[in-house]
Amino acid sequence: MSEPSREARADALLDSVQEERSRRLKIFLGAAPGVGKTFAMLSAARELKRQGVDVVIGLVETHGRPETSALLEGLEQLPRRPVTYRGRDFTEFDLDAALQRRPEVILVDELAHSNLPGGRHERRWQDISELLDAGIEVYTALNVQHLESLNDQVRRITNVTVRETVPDAFLDQARDIVLVDLPPRELIQRLKQGKVYVPETAAAALDAFFSPTNLVALRELAVDTVAGHVDSDLREHMLARGGAMPVRRRVLAAIDGHSQSEYLVRIARRIAERRGAPWSVAFVDTSATLDKARGERLDAAMRLARRLGGDTVVLRGHAIADELIAHADREGIGQIILGRTRERFLARMLGRSLTQLLLRRGAHLELTIIATPTERAKSRLRLRMPGGRGRRDEYIYATLATLVAFALSFIADRYLSVANLSLIFLTAVLVVAVRTRMAVAVYTAILCFLGYNFFFAPPRYTLAIANFDDVLAVCLFLVAALVCSRLATQLASQVESMRAAHAHARALLALGQRLSTSTDAAGIRAAGAVALAHALRCDTAILARDASQVLRVVASSPRDFPLLTQDLAASSWSEQHAEQAGRYTDTLNAAPCWALPLGNEENRLGVAALRFPSDQGEPSPDQRSLALAMVQDIGQALQRARLAEELEGARVQGETERLRNALLSSVSHDLRSPLASMIGSAGTLASYGDQLPPGERHELLEAILGEGQRLDRYIQNLLDMTKLGHGTLKLNRDWTDVAEIVAASTTRLRKLFPDLKLVTELPPGTLLLYVHPALIEQALFNILENAARFSPPGEPVRVVVRSKGEQLQIDVIDRGPGIPEDERALIFDMFYSVSRGDRAPQGTGLGLAICRGMIGAHGGSVEALPGEGRGTTIRITLPLPAPPDQPG
């Protein structure tokens, strides 16, 4: 293998340094109680205290040993948390107090301890994990028999089943593992002296756990565990410094839900740890019905694998060997671990056992067959019917189908030949095979074969067959029945597998369709809650943090789905740590709900809380996989909605900035002209007022007045546009005559353009509008002013008012240069620059935009149309309600 590049070595070294800094766990490991782990841990703490390090004792168990208690003097101890359990008072480690105190180093003894109900976590190692996440360095102590992967070995060595275990993956977080060792003779001597247990307990321990043979074996396990940790560190340091290491290939343990499954998981963990390779556990679902005990064992093995740090996967297919080999090729798996269990004699003879198929087709893989003597010994003592674990009702169904076939055959015996009677029995075998499993179909085939031979094949009522042709017919019937039953069972299994996969895909598709129609986070959460409840048949709640950062239910199915205090605590922990919590987990599992995080630690998007019926067991692998997939889709949809919202906010901010710049440009350009004119006229009057004739002084005053009025209109337009943009424009509606609005607007226009020809065409009678009169007048005035500026001298501006059904139209028609067709919709945009509209030659570019806003606020519209021959027509359309004295 070629040497790594200098850049690769530098990156590996940097990763090694960062990982070293992130590790804050030190474990004092011993082979058995009493070797001095707590003593060594307290001695190390006192040394840190002498060096000025902030050290606090979270919890230390001295077990009454005076030499250990003496080391507590001078060290700060946190008070323990009181707990009442079954009427008795206990004390536990106070995690919240430790997080609030936040020392540099904290001592927490007995890593494998199980917490009493009522705490945040079920196990103490989970408390320590939260301390590590908070950046606090932890010293703790552990006996080797409490390691999860060694549970089976410890049971075989000591005949004692250790209930309190720690996942090996947690041990991988340790920066240092200190082996605290004591020779078995000295440990036994300490036990006899009462330095480990009280005399009564010590005597029982010497007879059971603390035998010299057990202690030697446990000591070897402890040394082996530390050696494996040292070997792992060595590999990391070699990689960090550019040393060549072999390519790591994944390790896969194939389990089937029988009693050896957990044993195989632990073996896979140990093998993968030795090789420094990632590992996983797979189960191939062939759609065969699993009995309750086997399903529970399968779930327990999967949970164990996840606790030990492995991945779990459920494969689907009928051919187990083919699925395992295909999965190994896809995932780069180099070793498959199998358990050797009882195999059918016929499968071994035909070379179709799982082991033989893997050896034949997986030549590129390393196969490890783990012997399970206990399982083999039990299997030899079992006498089962073909198919083993068939349910009683299936065999009853098969027996009834066989009896019906016999009845039909006795009736048809008068009319059909013996050979044709076999078709009736073959049909019975097919019916049973389609409805049940292979084992039941074989049972039916054998019954039909024996009955056909006994009752119908000559000589009748005996199993002897006189004619060779009949022998061939009977044998061919049995073969055909077995083959047909096999094919029918395979087809039924494949259909069942496809049905499960189809249901999974249909649920995800339905969720995707619901999410695609939801445009905001609230809609996504509501759609997700309904889809989860429907697909998983459970009560569902989606929780998210509100503006005050309080986690609340924002969507649920059903609507009145209440959450208990334990559910809220589990959901909060799940959202904070981006991990599962509550029911079916090891964290806050007293909560009735199963809490699944939406998002990750960087993007916390909420929590999905699922509550299954209280009498329902743990979800099947299919349900678990579907729940995780749907929650992931909901989280991704929420992330997309958040990104879309952020992009829209950025777009609005950019548009606001553009408008702000345009406004500043408009103010600096368009408002400067009237100000300059006013300042110039006022300065002339101030300097030469006494010398100017009265006529010129009057003209200057008129100019100041006119420019001031123009400046006032500009400022009013700006204020109106600001109100429209912020939605603060209030409508004070009142009934008013259209003629009054037109008259007021034209009167204001004639003051500005006294020479303008203005033609007004009003319908006969009175047309009443229910509007804010001042706003409509201002909108019409802005349009009239714009038309007047672009009308050639001598050309009239026409105002035509007409009613069309339930609408009123006001057309302002000029004979100016007109507006190009592709720009007619743009002239109503703010600050649109074109040689037409109120932007030029004197204007801010706001008049027509304000007009559209004011008319739109009344439910109307304004549009630019071509003129009559030439010029432009600006049409205002307003709703024409019924007058107040009419019903409507």
URLIN-V526703 format. One record per residue. N is the residue number from 0. SS is DSSP state (a for helix, b for strand, c for the rest). Layout:
n=N ss=SS
n=N ss=SS
This chain:
n=0 ss=c
n=1 ss=c
n=2 ss=c
n=3 ss=c
n=4 ss=c
n=5 ss=a
n=6 ss=a
n=7 ss=a
n=8 ss=a
n=9 ss=a
n=10 ss=a
n=11 ss=a
n=12 ss=a
n=13 ss=a
n=14 ss=a
n=15 ss=a
n=16 ss=a
n=17 ss=a
n=18 ss=a
n=19 ss=a
n=20 ss=a
n=21 ss=a
n=22 ss=c
n=23 ss=c
n=24 ss=b
n=25 ss=b
n=26 ss=b
n=27 ss=b
n=28 ss=b
n=29 ss=b
n=30 ss=c
n=31 ss=c
n=32 ss=c
n=33 ss=c
n=34 ss=c
n=35 ss=c
n=36 ss=a
n=37 ss=a
n=38 ss=a
n=39 ss=a
n=40 ss=a
n=41 ss=a
n=42 ss=a
n=43 ss=a
n=44 ss=a
n=45 ss=a
n=46 ss=a
n=47 ss=a
n=48 ss=a
n=49 ss=a
n=50 ss=c
n=51 ss=c
n=52 ss=c
n=53 ss=c
n=54 ss=b
n=55 ss=b
n=56 ss=b
n=57 ss=b
n=58 ss=b
n=59 ss=c
n=60 ss=c
n=61 ss=c
n=62 ss=c
n=63 ss=c
n=64 ss=c
n=65 ss=a
n=66 ss=a
n=67 ss=a
n=68 ss=a
n=69 ss=a
n=70 ss=c
n=71 ss=c
n=72 ss=c
n=73 ss=c
n=74 ss=c
n=75 ss=b
n=76 ss=b
n=77 ss=c
n=78 ss=c
n=79 ss=c
n=80 ss=b
n=81 ss=b
n=82 ss=b
n=83 ss=b
n=84 ss=b
n=85 ss=c
n=86 ss=c
n=87 ss=b
n=88 ss=b
n=89 ss=b
n=90 ss=b
n=91 ss=b
n=92 ss=c
n=93 ss=c
n=94 ss=a
n=95 ss=a
n=96 ss=a
n=97 ss=a
n=98 ss=a
n=99 ss=a
n=100 ss=a
n=101 ss=c
n=102 ss=c
n=103 ss=c
n=104 ss=b
n=105 ss=b
n=106 ss=b
n=107 ss=b
n=108 ss=c
n=109 ss=c
n=110 ss=c
n=111 ss=c
n=112 ss=c
n=113 ss=b
n=114 ss=c
n=115 ss=c
n=116 ss=c
n=117 ss=c
n=118 ss=c
n=119 ss=c
n=120 ss=b
n=121 ss=c
n=122 ss=b
n=123 ss=a
n=124 ss=a
n=125 ss=a
n=126 ss=a
n=127 ss=a
n=128 ss=a
n=129 ss=a
n=130 ss=a
n=131 ss=a
n=132 ss=a
n=133 ss=c
n=134 ss=c
n=135 ss=c
n=136 ss=b
n=137 ss=b
n=138 ss=b
n=139 ss=b
n=140 ss=b
n=141 ss=b
n=142 ss=b
n=143 ss=a
n=144 ss=a
n=145 ss=a
n=146 ss=b
n=147 ss=a
n=148 ss=a
n=149 ss=a
n=150 ss=a
n=151 ss=a
n=152 ss=a
n=153 ss=a
n=154 ss=a
n=155 ss=a
n=156 ss=a
n=157 ss=a
n=158 ss=c
n=159 ss=c
n=160 ss=c
n=161 ss=c
n=162 ss=c
n=163 ss=c
n=164 ss=c
n=165 ss=b
n=166 ss=c
n=167 ss=a
n=168 ss=a
n=169 ss=a
n=170 ss=a
n=171 ss=c
n=172 ss=c
n=173 ss=b
n=174 ss=b
n=175 ss=b
n=176 ss=b
n=177 ss=b
n=178 ss=b
n=179 ss=b
n=180 ss=c
n=181 ss=c
n=182 ss=c
n=183 ss=a
n=184 ss=a
n=185 ss=a
n=186 ss=a
n=187 ss=a
n=188 ss=a
n=189 ss=a
n=190 ss=a
n=191 ss=a
n=192 ss=c
n=193 ss=c
n=194 ss=c
n=195 ss=c
n=196 ss=c
n=197 ss=c
n=198 ss=a
n=199 ss=a
n=200 ss=a
n=201 ss=a
n=202 ss=a
n=203 ss=a
n=204 ss=a
n=205 ss=a
n=206 ss=a
n=207 ss=c
n=208 ss=c
n=209 ss=c
n=210 ss=c
n=211 ss=a
n=212 ss=a
n=213 ss=a
n=214 ss=a
n=215 ss=a
n=216 ss=a
n=217 ss=a
n=218 ss=a
n=219 ss=a
n=220 ss=a
n=221 ss=a
n=222 ss=a
n=223 ss=a
n=224 ss=a
n=225 ss=a
n=226 ss=a
n=227 ss=a
n=228 ss=a
n=229 ss=a
n=230 ss=a
n=231 ss=a
n=232 ss=a
n=233 ss=a
n=234 ss=a
n=235 ss=a
n=236 ss=a
n=237 ss=a
n=238 ss=a
n=239 ss=a
n=240 ss=c
n=241 ss=c
n=242 ss=c
n=243 ss=c
n=244 ss=c
n=245 ss=c
n=246 ss=c
n=247 ss=c
n=248 ss=c
n=249 ss=b
n=250 ss=b
n=251 ss=b
n=252 ss=b
n=253 ss=b
n=254 ss=b
n=255 ss=c
n=256 ss=c
n=257 ss=c
n=258 ss=c
n=259 ss=c
n=260 ss=a
n=261 ss=a
n=262 ss=a
n=263 ss=a
n=264 ss=a
n=265 ss=a
n=266 ss=a
n=267 ss=a
n=268 ss=a
n=269 ss=a
n=270 ss=a
n=271 ss=a
n=272 ss=a
n=273 ss=a
n=274 ss=a
n=275 ss=c
n=276 ss=c
n=277 ss=c
n=278 ss=b
n=279 ss=b
n=280 ss=b
n=281 ss=b
n=282 ss=b
n=283 ss=b
n=284 ss=b
n=285 ss=c
n=286 ss=c
n=287 ss=c
n=288 ss=c
n=289 ss=c
n=290 ss=c
n=291 ss=a
n=292 ss=a
n=293 ss=a
n=294 ss=a
n=295 ss=a
n=296 ss=a
n=297 ss=a
n=298 ss=a
n=299 ss=a
n=300 ss=a
n=301 ss=a
n=302 ss=a
n=303 ss=a
n=304 ss=a
n=305 ss=a
n=306 ss=a
n=307 ss=c
n=308 ss=c
n=309 ss=c
n=310 ss=b
n=311 ss=b
n=312 ss=b
n=313 ss=b
n=314 ss=b
n=315 ss=b
n=316 ss=c
n=317 ss=c
n=318 ss=c
n=319 ss=a
n=320 ss=a
n=321 ss=a
n=322 ss=a
n=323 ss=a
n=324 ss=a
n=325 ss=a
n=326 ss=a
n=327 ss=a
n=328 ss=a
n=329 ss=a
n=330 ss=a
n=331 ss=c
n=332 ss=b
n=333 ss=b
n=334 ss=b
n=335 ss=b
n=336 ss=b
n=337 ss=b
n=338 ss=b
n=339 ss=b
n=340 ss=c
n=341 ss=c
n=342 ss=c
n=343 ss=c
n=344 ss=a
n=345 ss=a
n=346 ss=a
n=347 ss=a
n=348 ss=a
n=349 ss=c
n=350 ss=c
n=351 ss=c
n=352 ss=c
n=353 ss=a
n=354 ss=a
n=355 ss=a
n=356 ss=a
n=357 ss=a
n=358 ss=a
n=359 ss=a
n=360 ss=a
n=361 ss=c
n=362 ss=c
n=363 ss=c
n=364 ss=c
n=365 ss=b
n=366 ss=b
n=367 ss=b
n=368 ss=b
n=369 ss=b
n=370 ss=b
n=371 ss=c
n=372 ss=a
n=373 ss=a
n=374 ss=a
n=375 ss=a
n=376 ss=a
n=377 ss=a
n=378 ss=a
n=379 ss=a
n=380 ss=a
n=381 ss=c
n=382 ss=c
n=383 ss=c
n=384 ss=c
n=385 ss=c
n=386 ss=c
n=387 ss=c
n=388 ss=c
n=389 ss=c
n=390 ss=c
n=391 ss=a
n=392 ss=a
n=393 ss=a
n=394 ss=a
n=395 ss=a
n=396 ss=a
n=397 ss=a
n=398 ss=a
n=399 ss=a
n=400 ss=a
n=401 ss=a
n=402 ss=a
n=403 ss=a
n=404 ss=a
n=405 ss=a
n=406 ss=a
n=407 ss=a
n=408 ss=a
n=409 ss=a
n=410 ss=a
n=411 ss=a
n=412 ss=c
n=413 ss=c
n=414 ss=c
n=415 ss=c
n=416 ss=c
n=417 ss=a
n=418 ss=a
n=419 ss=a
n=420 ss=a
n=421 ss=a
n=422 ss=a
n=423 ss=a
n=424 ss=a
n=425 ss=a
n=426 ss=a
n=427 ss=a
n=428 ss=a
n=429 ss=a
n=430 ss=a
n=431 ss=a
n=432 ss=a
n=433 ss=a
n=434 ss=a
n=435 ss=c
n=436 ss=c
n=437 ss=a
n=438 ss=a
n=439 ss=a
n=440 ss=a
n=441 ss=a
n=442 ss=a
n=443 ss=a
n=444 ss=a
n=445 ss=a
n=446 ss=a
n=447 ss=a
n=448 ss=a
n=449 ss=a
n=450 ss=a
n=451 ss=a
n=452 ss=a
n=453 ss=a
n=454 ss=a
n=455 ss=c
n=456 ss=c
n=457 ss=c
n=458 ss=c
n=459 ss=c
n=460 ss=c
n=461 ss=c
n=462 ss=c
n=463 ss=c
n=464 ss=c
n=465 ss=c
n=466 ss=c
n=467 ss=a
n=468 ss=a
n=469 ss=a
n=470 ss=a
n=471 ss=a
n=472 ss=a
n=473 ss=a
n=474 ss=a
n=475 ss=a
n=476 ss=a
n=477 ss=a
n=478 ss=a
n=479 ss=a
n=480 ss=a
n=481 ss=a
n=482 ss=a
n=483 ss=a
n=484 ss=a
n=485 ss=a
n=486 ss=a
n=487 ss=a
n=488 ss=a
n=489 ss=a
n=490 ss=a
n=491 ss=a
n=492 ss=a
n=493 ss=a
n=494 ss=a
n=495 ss=a
n=496 ss=a
n=497 ss=a
n=498 ss=a
n=499 ss=a
n=500 ss=a
n=501 ss=a
n=502 ss=a
n=503 ss=a
n=504 ss=a
n=505 ss=a
n=506 ss=a
n=507 ss=a
n=508 ss=a
n=509 ss=a
n=510 ss=a
n=511 ss=a
n=512 ss=a
n=513 ss=a
n=514 ss=a
n=515 ss=a
n=516 ss=c
n=517 ss=c
n=518 ss=c
n=519 ss=c
n=520 ss=a
n=521 ss=a
n=522 ss=a
n=523 ss=a
n=524 ss=a
n=525 ss=a
n=526 ss=a
n=527 ss=a
n=528 ss=a
n=529 ss=a
n=530 ss=a
n=531 ss=a
n=532 ss=a
n=533 ss=a
n=534 ss=a
n=535 ss=a
n=536 ss=c
n=537 ss=c
n=538 ss=b
n=539 ss=b
n=540 ss=b
n=541 ss=b
n=542 ss=b
n=543 ss=b
n=544 ss=b
n=545 ss=c
n=546 ss=c
n=547 ss=c
n=548 ss=c
n=549 ss=c
n=550 ss=b
n=551 ss=b
n=552 ss=b
n=553 ss=b
n=554 ss=b
n=555 ss=b
n=556 ss=b
n=557 ss=c
n=558 ss=c
n=559 ss=c
n=560 ss=c
n=561 ss=c
n=562 ss=c
n=563 ss=c
n=564 ss=a
n=565 ss=a
n=566 ss=a
n=567 ss=a
n=568 ss=a
n=569 ss=a
n=570 ss=a
n=571 ss=a
n=572 ss=a
n=573 ss=a
n=574 ss=a
n=575 ss=a
n=576 ss=a
n=577 ss=c
n=578 ss=c
n=579 ss=c
n=580 ss=b
n=581 ss=b
n=582 ss=c
n=583 ss=c
n=584 ss=c
n=585 ss=c
n=586 ss=b
n=587 ss=c
n=588 ss=c
n=589 ss=c
n=590 ss=c
n=591 ss=c
n=592 ss=c
n=593 ss=b
n=594 ss=b
n=595 ss=b
n=596 ss=b
n=597 ss=b
n=598 ss=b
n=599 ss=c
n=600 ss=c
n=601 ss=c
n=602 ss=c
n=603 ss=b
n=604 ss=b
n=605 ss=b
n=606 ss=b
n=607 ss=b
n=608 ss=b
n=609 ss=b
n=610 ss=b
n=611 ss=c
n=612 ss=c
n=613 ss=c
n=614 ss=c
n=615 ss=c
n=616 ss=c
n=617 ss=c
n=618 ss=c
n=619 ss=c
n=620 ss=a
n=621 ss=a
n=622 ss=a
n=623 ss=a
n=624 ss=a
n=625 ss=a
n=626 ss=a
n=627 ss=a
n=628 ss=a
n=629 ss=a
n=630 ss=a
n=631 ss=a
n=632 ss=a
n=633 ss=a
n=634 ss=a
n=635 ss=a
n=636 ss=a
n=637 ss=a
n=638 ss=a
n=639 ss=a
n=640 ss=a
n=641 ss=a
n=642 ss=a
n=643 ss=a
n=644 ss=a
n=645 ss=a
n=646 ss=a
n=647 ss=a
n=648 ss=a
n=649 ss=a
n=650 ss=a
n=651 ss=a
n=652 ss=a
n=653 ss=a
n=654 ss=a
n=655 ss=a
n=656 ss=a
n=657 ss=a
n=658 ss=a
n=659 ss=a
n=660 ss=a
n=661 ss=a
n=662 ss=a
n=663 ss=a
n=664 ss=a
n=665 ss=a
n=666 ss=a
n=667 ss=a
n=668 ss=a
n=669 ss=a
n=670 ss=a
n=671 ss=a
n=672 ss=a
n=673 ss=a
n=674 ss=a
n=675 ss=a
n=676 ss=a
n=677 ss=a
n=678 ss=a
n=679 ss=a
n=680 ss=a
n=681 ss=a
n=682 ss=a
n=683 ss=a
n=684 ss=a
n=685 ss=a
n=686 ss=a
n=687 ss=a
n=688 ss=c
n=689 ss=c
n=690 ss=c
n=691 ss=c
n=692 ss=c
n=693 ss=a
n=694 ss=a
n=695 ss=a
n=696 ss=a
n=697 ss=a
n=698 ss=a
n=699 ss=a
n=700 ss=a
n=701 ss=a
n=702 ss=a
n=703 ss=a
n=704 ss=a
n=705 ss=a
n=706 ss=a
n=707 ss=a
n=708 ss=a
n=709 ss=a
n=710 ss=a
n=711 ss=a
n=712 ss=a
n=713 ss=a
n=714 ss=a
n=715 ss=a
n=716 ss=a
n=717 ss=a
n=718 ss=a
n=719 ss=a
n=720 ss=a
n=721 ss=a
n=722 ss=a
n=723 ss=a
n=724 ss=a
n=725 ss=a
n=726 ss=c
n=727 ss=c
n=728 ss=c
n=729 ss=c
n=730 ss=c
n=731 ss=c
n=732 ss=c
n=733 ss=b
n=734 ss=b
n=735 ss=b
n=736 ss=b
n=737 ss=a
n=738 ss=a
n=739 ss=a
n=740 ss=a
n=741 ss=a
n=742 ss=a
n=743 ss=a
n=744 ss=a
n=745 ss=a
n=746 ss=a
n=747 ss=a
n=748 ss=a
n=749 ss=a
n=750 ss=a
n=751 ss=a
n=752 ss=c
n=753 ss=c
n=754 ss=c
n=755 ss=c
n=756 ss=c
n=757 ss=b
n=758 ss=b
n=759 ss=b
n=760 ss=b
n=761 ss=c
n=762 ss=c
n=763 ss=c
n=764 ss=c
n=765 ss=c
n=766 ss=c
n=767 ss=b
n=768 ss=b
n=769 ss=b
n=770 ss=b
n=771 ss=c
n=772 ss=a
n=773 ss=a
n=774 ss=a
n=775 ss=a
n=776 ss=a
n=777 ss=a
n=778 ss=a
n=779 ss=a
n=780 ss=a
n=781 ss=a
n=782 ss=a
n=783 ss=a
n=784 ss=a
n=785 ss=a
n=786 ss=a
n=787 ss=a
n=788 ss=a
n=789 ss=a
n=790 ss=c
n=791 ss=c
n=792 ss=c
n=793 ss=c
n=794 ss=c
n=795 ss=c
n=796 ss=b
n=797 ss=b
n=798 ss=b
n=799 ss=b
n=800 ss=b
n=801 ss=b
n=802 ss=b
n=803 ss=b
n=804 ss=c
n=805 ss=c
n=806 ss=b
n=807 ss=b
n=808 ss=b
n=809 ss=b
n=810 ss=b
n=811 ss=b
n=812 ss=b
n=813 ss=c
n=814 ss=c
n=815 ss=c
n=816 ss=c
n=817 ss=c
n=818 ss=c
n=819 ss=c
n=820 ss=a
n=821 ss=a
n=822 ss=a
n=823 ss=c
n=824 ss=c
n=825 ss=a
n=826 ss=a
n=827 ss=a
n=828 ss=c
n=829 ss=c
n=830 ss=c
n=831 ss=c
n=832 ss=c
n=833 ss=c
n=834 ss=c
n=835 ss=c
n=836 ss=c
n=837 ss=c
n=838 ss=c
n=839 ss=c
n=840 ss=c
n=841 ss=c
n=842 ss=c
n=843 ss=c
n=844 ss=c
n=845 ss=c
n=846 ss=a
n=847 ss=a
n=848 ss=a
n=849 ss=a
n=850 ss=a
n=851 ss=a
n=852 ss=a
n=853 ss=a
n=854 ss=a
n=855 ss=a
n=856 ss=a
n=857 ss=c
n=858 ss=c
n=859 ss=c
n=860 ss=b
n=861 ss=b
n=862 ss=b
n=863 ss=b
n=864 ss=b
n=865 ss=b
n=866 ss=c
n=867 ss=c
n=868 ss=c
n=869 ss=c
n=870 ss=c
n=871 ss=b
n=872 ss=b
n=873 ss=b
n=874 ss=b
n=875 ss=b
n=876 ss=b
n=877 ss=b
n=878 ss=b
n=879 ss=c
n=880 ss=c
n=881 ss=c
n=882 ss=c
n=883 ss=c
n=884 ss=c
n=885 ss=c
n=886 ss=c
n=887 ss=c
